[in-house]
Amino acid sequence: MRLDDPAAVSAQYTTEVGLEARRSLYVGGEGEDPRDVAFAAVAEVAPRAVLEVGCGPGEFASRIQRELGCDLVAIDTSARMVELARERGVHARIGDVQQLPFETGVFDCVVAAWMLYHVTDLDRGVAELARVLRPGGRLVAVTNSERHLQEARDLAGVDMSGKLSFSRENGEDTLRRHFPTVSWLDVNGWVTFPDADAVRRYVASMITQSAKASRVADFSGSLRAGRRVSVFAADKVA
C-alpha cells in the first residue's frame, strides 16, 4: 500500500479519526509551528483570491479567510472533510487536484498542506496548481521529511525512506519542473510521546504502516521525537 493509493487515501479520510490522532500529537510541541510559517508565506503575497487543495477539516483555510480577508475556496476529495470545513464557514467543495474545476490564472495563491504525497499523478497535480495561478502567483506546499518522528517510528520498525512522493528530500525537484523559483524553510521541533501506548496510537493512524503498531514494546518514561517539516514557496513567472 502506498500513500498515493486512491483507495487507501479514500478509506483513511472517510472519517477524521486517523487525522485527528496524528494532529493531536503536536499540541504542546516544542519549536515553531509549521502552520505559522506557511501562513506567513501566504500572507507575504497579499493574496485576494486563494485556493486550498486537500483542505481537510478547514482550520488553515478558515484562518486565511479570517486574518487576510481574502476570497478563498477549498477542495478535498473527502466528503467528510468538506463537511467539516463548511462547518467552519469555509467555501469548500469536492474536487481533485489532478483536474481542478477552475479557469486558468484565477488565484493569487494556492495552498497544498500535507497532501501532495497523496496525489497519484503528482506532476499532473502540480501542473494544475501552476495553471490556476495568475502570473506571479505563489504555491505554498507543506510536507514532512522522510525522517519525521523517526525516533517513534523506529520502535515499530517503520522506515519511510523513498516512500513519500513529495517530501523535504525531493520536494524541490518536483516543484522546479513547474515553477522557476522555489524556496523553502525547514521547520524542526520536538513532539513528546508520554508512553508506549501513544506511540502505538500514532503508528496505528499511519495510512500505510498501521499494522506495525503492535511491534512497539513497552518502555518507561516518555519519548521525544523530532518534528521535521518543510514549507515550500514556489512562485510562477510574473
Buried (B, 14 or more C-beta within 10 A) or exposed (E): EBBBBEEBBEEBBEEBEBBEBBBEBBEEBEBBBBBEBBBEBBBEBEBEBBBBBBBBBBBBBBBBBEEBEBBBBBBBBBEBBBBBBBEBEBBBBEBBBBEBEBEEBBBBBBBBBBBBBBBBBBEEBBBBBBBBBBEEBBBBBBBBBBBBBBBBBBBBEBEBEEBBBBBBBBBBEBBEEBBEEBEBBEBBBEBEBEEBEBBBBBBBBBBBBBEBBEEBEEEEEEBEBBBBBBBBBBBBEE
